[in-house]
Amino acid sequence: MLIHGALAITGTYSTAFHSHTPYHSPSCSSVPRMTSNDPNITPIMFSPRRRHSVSMMAGGFLGGLFGGGDDGVNSFVPNASSTAGSGNVNSGKGPTNEVVKTVNGMRQRRLGGSDIVVSELGLGTQRWVSADFNAPNKDQVFDFMDTAILKNGVNLIDTAEQYPIPSDGKVAKEGDSEIVIGEWMRTRGLDKGEGRRKVVIASKITGGRNVTPKNIKNDCAGSLKRLGTDYLDVYQLHWPARYSPQSNWGQSLAYDLATDKAPYWRGMGGPTSFEDLCIAMQDLIDEGKIRGWGMCNDNAYGLAGCTRTAKALGVTPPCSLQGDFSLIDRKSEENGVAEAASPFNENGECALHSIVL
């Protein structure tokens, strides 16, 4: 596991996601791992498909934690049985956080155990072409991408269907950040073929009760259209489908049962389950619409629930967990994510983002 100190280029990315507080009912999420030698206990048998999880958004801050050093040397060797019959499961491709190559001085690392390779720094796009008084305009945004991607080895762009923030419906509309990225890719010949493989696009579906199998498919199609590309490299939940205090940005991590009982979360059958979420993401992978998927503003329960459910179902587990991290925001150190993402547990990487001015 690598805890990333993440990035924002020239102050164009704000960590102030949303204070919405989402959640769901776990079903298969608490499948136990059997380790007993007692002959009277029958171990639970899972699909041989291996989970790959979790890395995203930048940088080598605290990079040596749980291995994955700068030289890319790692003793991890995928178990042969872990990749047998894996089909479309994008995992077991190599050690998480492995340095795969260096481009113009920028190290590019493996995202979880997938074949997705991302630069240690990436471009955050939350305020690009927004209604904010000092938001970067289209020309400035093009310059950001030219400088970072074409000249300095960055390949990762993080965006969302809800960006830019703020949007007023006039000067700026939700989805405009994806549109400007798509225009840049097209004018630079990076929208298809070999050129497209030089850019890693991570976008997000709006979280909470918006996350349903139907909306996962439809919202992904909307992002693809705005970006002008055939596929996303990583598709993430902007915040969980369930109630979670982790996504109560900048506030308490205390779980509140009364909030979880509220009609918003429990009405109409309750939040989308881990099972339905994993299957919907696998459908997009099978259709070639995404290469991998992940979560934002989530916690150890969300990570473990998704990876264990995906493993039990034999489908692709998440490859990213993105969260806030700064000198004054240490939630990701305190909410169990590091333990959950340890190679001894869920074998994942946690990526954290903050503002770099």
Sequence and secondary structure as in RCSB ss.txt:
>XXXX:A:sequence
MLIHGALAITGTYSTAFHSHTPYHSPSCSSVPRMTSNDPNITPIMFSPRRRHSVSMMAGGFLGGLFGGGDDGVNS
FVPNASSTAGSGNVNSGKGPTNEVVKTVNGMRQRRLGGSDIVVSELGLGTQRWVSADFNAPNKDQVFDFMDTAIL
KNGVNLIDTAEQYPIPSDGKVAKEGDSEIVIGEWMRTRGLDKGEGRRKVVIASKITGGRNVTPKNIKNDCAGSLK
RLGTDYLDVYQLHWPARYSPQSNWGQSLAYDLATDKAPYWRGMGGPTSFEDLCIAMQDLIDEGKIRGWGMCNDNA
YGLAGCTRTAKALGVTPPCSLQGDFSLIDRKSEENGVAEAASPFNENGECALHSIVL
>XXXX:A:secstr
  EEE   GGG               SGGG        TTS      S        S   TTTTTTS  TT    
    HHHHTT TT    SS TT EEEEETTEEEEE TTSS EEESSEEE TTTT SSTT   HHHHHHHHIIIII
HS   EEE  TT SSS  SSS  TTHHHHHHHHHHHHTT SSHHHHTT EEEEEE  GGG  HHHHHHHHHHHHH
HHT S EEEEEESS SS  GGGSTTS     HHHHTSHHHHGGG S  HHHHHHHHHHHHHTTSEEEEEEES  H
HHHHHHHHHHHHHTS    EEEEE SSS  HHHHSSHHHHHSTTTT   EEEE    
